[in-house]
Amino acid sequence: MSQMVIKGVTRTGRRFRPSDWAERLTTAVGSVGLDRRVRFHPKVHMANIGGVNCVVVEQELASSEPLLWGFLVSFAKDNELLVEGLEERPPPG
């Protein structure tokens, strides 16, 4: 399974703030169920890799939900975050 990993570190090596950015981002791309609980997107999840907060996105999302994929890629790019795995499949459009 190919994945894009958005790391909570900028290209200049600084930690991205706020420290709960990964939780905020995964919540923002989730949905709220009838029970008013957040349902995280099944292809987007948080991880802590080597002590760094990350958001892991299955690259299948690029074809199944291109707008959401584009949003996540743009978020990483706009905030100058390190991204791994993106070169395997460029964003659509």
C-alpha positions, 0 to 999 in steps of 0.5 A, a space after each residue: 500500500 502506497 502512502 503519503 506521509 505529511 510530517 510535522 517538520 518544515 523544510 527548514 527543520 522546525 517543528 510545525 505548530 500548533 503541536 496538535 496540527 495532525 489531530 486538527 487536520 484529520 478531524 477537518 477531513 473527517 465527518 460527524 456521525 448521527 451520534 455527533 462523534 467524529 468519524 475519521 476518514 478511513 484513508 487519512 490517519 494520524 501517526 507519530 513517527 520518530 517522535 514527529 506528529 504526522 498525517 498518513 494518507 493512502 495514495 488511493 485517495 488521489 483517484 477516489 477523492 481527488 479534491 480531498 487529496 489536493 487539499 492535503 497536498 496543498 496544506 503540506 505545500 503551503 505550510 512547507 512541510 516535509 512529505 514522503 511518498 508523494 513522488 510515487 503518484 503526483 496529485 491530479 490536475 
